């Protein structure tokens, strides 16, 4: 039922397509920009910058996660859902499973699109290619997709807590970027704070071949994002059980 609802809403497809397009456009733009760059860019530079479209993509998939829940509250159909399935946590679990699967698919496709667009854009130049056969390259591409999926699940949790599309998306955006700005105010000690901040984890640990010293490794950063998603969903589940529809 949740899968039918998700795929029957046009916003789902628009957000998924926009996610892939934004990543591919960023990758192509980076590749084209580096074609005439002096000195010649390295394969690592191209890859790291090709995945920078994830900054926008995370917001798009986060909004998808929010709308997975708040869309029903906006139309009032959530009452029909709870009437059909009185166990509200089961409903939330179904939304998490469906949204997580869809977001993971979209995130991985988008991440690979960013990688491929960047590589195609530098073809025919002296810039070395980044091969997916390299475990470091493959890790950056795959974990970027997983990171995007985790952002969507954070959106599901926030949407369940707030129950209003505009407010929930606004909170999601603030949680992504306000801590990033705050971390910059700490100067050199900001690294200790920044390793817990989503956007900084993405740009300096997950979507890169060489994480900045002092930050968590890519795997730990992704697990931390999954932990954030679990906390958001847990809070939403507690409130969902004790509030009226």
Secondary structure, 3 states (H helix, E strand, C coil): CHHHHHHCCHHHHHHHHHHHHHHHHHHHHHHHHHCCCCCCCCHHHHHHHHHHHHHHHHHHHHHHHHHHHHHHHHHCCHHHHHHHCCCHHHHHHHHHHHHHHHHHHHHHHHHHHHHHHHHHHCCCCCCCCCCCCCHHHHHHHHHHHHHHHHHHHHHHHHHHHHCCHHHHHHHHHHHHHHHHHHHHCCHHHHHHHHCCCHHHHHHHHHCCCCCCCCCCCHHHHHHHHHHHHHHHHHHHHHHHHHCCC
